[in-house]
Amino acid sequence: MKKTGCVLLFALCLMGCSGGASAPSGPVLEKVVLLSRHGIRSPTASPAVLREKTGFDWPEWSVAPGEMTPHGAVALGAMVQAVRAHYLRLAFGPLQNCSDQIRVWADGADHRTQQTGQVWARDVAPDCHVKAQWQARGADPVYNAIAAGRAVPPRQETEQAFASALPVSRTAEVQRGLQVLQTLMAPGACEGAERTSHCLRDDAVLDWKKAAPHLSGGVATGGMAAESLLLLYSEGFPVDVFGSAKADVPGLLKTVMPVHEAESLLLRRLPVVAQARNGVMAQSIRAFLADRPVTDIPGITPSTRLLVLAGHDTNQDAMAAIFGLSWAFSDQPDSTAPDTVLAFERWRYPDRHVEIRVRIFHQSLEELRAGQASHVERSMQTLEPRNPILP
């Protein structure tokens, strides 16, 4: 064979002789970070404490305050399987190749997040025997750098940001939600001289405890109550526990959840607070997607391609603030409802340039109540970060 013919044969073999494979014609999904909220839990306060705060007769749960329920574990498992099916359709290798490519890191501060990590480890790649892990002692700076003593939000800047955001608590939508909550829980609490602590008309106030900001006032109490009502419905409680609102509980939740959203905007989604509380998490996500060492999450190696973080709605709120993300759902009034998953994906194109895509997966209100996730892929949203994920 002539020399030119040999060169041509060699070139053809480089392109197609390796098992008949050819170079991909489109982008390839290389790495994914999944930030999941835990499954459905009971309120973090007991029914007696909730009644003292709101005046409403809250029912007993089957688990202790703040614990994920068995139904919550089922709904979370359905969510994990739906997300897994989505990435299998994208031919994401780690879900099929049982090498050291998957890392599940949970917040060890709460049993519900530990359990959430375990459900992800069990169901995201069932044949790979993935193990969920977490920090055994103390606050994990990935999930709360303030509690871990790694950061302190600057007080003056935080109070200025809070003052700028305060008008969100006075919008017609939020005031309507507060009014409906008041009528449901303690209808006479704001009347004249008989006004009690159950009145939700007090303005939101920013308090400081141990160098950390905390929200109090009507929006804080109302936001907590609205989320607790949503948890009741998601868990499958009979509509009778909703008292005068039992005729249309989904309608009630749609009306009152803007109070909970305002609560988030007044504190957890303040960029200055989010950066202090979850800057370590944001930096860990950036480092992982950029193939840099992830110093605050042990066990990540150069071969790790899927990182699952099992955390809280506060973490998703913080990522929204830090990266400039926003989203809303037509079938779920809570933007960070149980099981919601925020995904960061690294795609590489044939010309070698890299693109970071951000997506959000959620279950509808009725899917949570039924413990299903059949529409998760169809309802997935692709988000547009206002701030760069990678420099």
Secondary structure in CASP SS format (residue, H / E / C, confidence):
PFRMAT SS
TARGET T0000
AUTHOR 0000-0000-0000
METHOD secondary structure of the structure
MODEL  1
M C 1.00
K C 1.00
K H 1.00
T H 1.00
G H 1.00
C H 1.00
V H 1.00
L H 1.00
L H 1.00
F H 1.00
A H 1.00
L H 1.00
C H 1.00
L H 1.00
M H 1.00
G H 1.00
C C 1.00
S C 1.00
G C 1.00
G C 1.00
A C 1.00
S C 1.00
A C 1.00
P C 1.00
S C 1.00
G C 1.00
P C 1.00
V E 1.00
L E 1.00
E E 1.00
K E 1.00
V E 1.00
V E 1.00
L E 1.00
L E 1.00
S E 1.00
R E 1.00
H C 1.00
G C 1.00
I C 1.00
R E 1.00
S C 1.00
P C 1.00
T C 1.00
A C 1.00
S C 1.00
P H 1.00
A H 1.00
V H 1.00
L H 1.00
R H 1.00
E H 1.00
K H 1.00
T H 1.00
G C 1.00
F C 1.00
D C 1.00
W C 1.00
P C 1.00
E C 1.00
W C 1.00
S C 1.00
V C 1.00
A C 1.00
P C 1.00
G C 1.00
E C 1.00
M E 1.00
T C 1.00
P H 1.00
H H 1.00
G H 1.00
A H 1.00
V H 1.00
A H 1.00
L H 1.00
G H 1.00
A H 1.00
M H 1.00
V H 1.00
Q H 1.00
A H 1.00
V H 1.00
R H 1.00
A H 1.00
H H 1.00
Y H 1.00
L H 1.00
R H 1.00
L C 1.00
A C 1.00
F C 1.00
G H 1.00
P H 1.00
L H 1.00
Q C 1.00
N C 1.00
C C 1.00
S C 1.00
D C 1.00
Q C 1.00
I E 1.00
R E 1.00
V E 1.00
W E 1.00
A E 1.00
D C 1.00
G C 1.00
A C 1.00
D C 1.00
H H 1.00
R H 1.00
T H 1.00
Q H 1.00
Q H 1.00
T H 1.00
G H 1.00
Q H 1.00
V H 1.00
W H 1.00
A H 1.00
R H 1.00
D H 1.00
V C 1.00
A C 1.00
P C 1.00
D C 1.00
C C 1.00
H C 1.00
V C 1.00
K C 1.00
A E 1.00
Q E 1.00
W E 1.00
Q C 1.00
A C 1.00
R C 1.00
G C 1.00
A C 1.00
D C 1.00
P C 1.00
V C 1.00
Y C 1.00
N C 1.00
A C 1.00
I C 1.00
A C 1.00
A C 1.00
G C 1.00
R C 1.00
A C 1.00
V C 1.00
P C 1.00
P C 1.00
R H 1.00
Q H 1.00
E H 1.00
T H 1.00
E H 1.00
Q H 1.00
A H 1.00
F H 1.00
A H 1.00
S H 1.00
A H 1.00
L H 1.00
P H 1.00
V H 1.00
S H 1.00
R H 1.00
T C 1.00
A H 1.00
E H 1.00
V H 1.00
Q H 1.00
R H 1.00
G H 1.00
L H 1.00
Q H 1.00
V H 1.00
L H 1.00
Q H 1.00
T H 1.00
L H 1.00
M H 1.00
A C 1.00
P C 1.00
G C 1.00
A C 1.00
C C 1.00
E C 1.00
G H 1.00
A H 1.00
E H 1.00
R C 1.00
T C 1.00
S C 1.00
H C 1.00
C C 1.00
L C 1.00
R C 1.00
D C 1.00
D C 1.00
A C 1.00
V E 1.00
L E 1.00
D E 1.00
W E 1.00
K E 1.00
K C 1.00
A C 1.00
A E 1.00
P E 1.00
H E 1.00
L E 1.00
S E 1.00
G C 1.00
G H 1.00
V H 1.00
A H 1.00
T H 1.00
G H 1.00
G H 1.00
M H 1.00
A H 1.00
A H 1.00
E H 1.00
S H 1.00
L H 1.00
L H 1.00
L H 1.00
L H 1.00
Y H 1.00
S H 1.00
E H 1.00
G C 1.00
F C 1.00
P C 1.00
V H 1.00
D H 1.00
V H 1.00
F H 1.00
G H 1.00
S H 1.00
A H 1.00
K H 1.00
A H 1.00
D H 1.00
V H 1.00
P H 1.00
G H 1.00
L H 1.00
L H 1.00
K H 1.00
T H 1.00
V H 1.00
M H 1.00
P H 1.00
V H 1.00
H H 1.00
E H 1.00
A H 1.00
E H 1.00
S H 1.00
L H 1.00
L H 1.00
L C 1.00
R C 1.00
R C 1.00
L C 1.00
P H 1.00
V H 1.00
V H 1.00
A H 1.00
Q H 1.00
A H 1.00
R H 1.00
N H 1.00
G H 1.00
V H 1.00
M H 1.00
A H 1.00
Q H 1.00
S H 1.00
I H 1.00
R H 1.00
A H 1.00
F H 1.00
L H 1.00
A C 1.00
D C 1.00
R C 1.00
P C 1.00
V C 1.00
T C 1.00
D C 1.00
I C 1.00
P C 1.00
G C 1.00
I C 1.00
T C 1.00
P C 1.00
S C 1.00
T C 1.00
R C 1.00
L E 1.00
L E 1.00
V E 1.00
L E 1.00
A E 1.00
G E 1.00
H C 1.00
D H 1.00
T H 1.00
N H 1.00
Q H 1.00
D H 1.00
A H 1.00
M H 1.00
A H 1.00
A H 1.00
I H 1.00
F H 1.00
G C 1.00
L C 1.00
S C 1.00
W C 1.00
A C 1.00
F C 1.00
S C 1.00
D C 1.00
Q C 1.00
P C 1.00
D C 1.00
S C 1.00
T C 1.00
A C 1.00
P C 1.00
D C 1.00
T C 1.00
V E 1.00
L E 1.00
A E 1.00
F E 1.00
E E 1.00
R E 1.00
W E 1.00
R E 1.00
Y C 1.00
P C 1.00
D C 1.00
R C 1.00
H C 1.00
V E 1.00
E E 1.00
I E 1.00
R E 1.00
V E 1.00
R E 1.00
I E 1.00
F E 1.00
H C 1.00
Q C 1.00
S C 1.00
L H 1.00
E H 1.00
E H 1.00
L H 1.00
R H 1.00
A H 1.00
G C 1.00
Q C 1.00
A C 1.00
S C 1.00
H C 1.00
V H 1.00
E H 1.00
R H 1.00
S H 1.00
M C 1.00
Q E 1.00
T E 1.00
L E 1.00
E C 1.00
P C 1.00
R C 1.00
N C 1.00
P C 1.00
I C 1.00
L C 1.00
P C 1.00
END
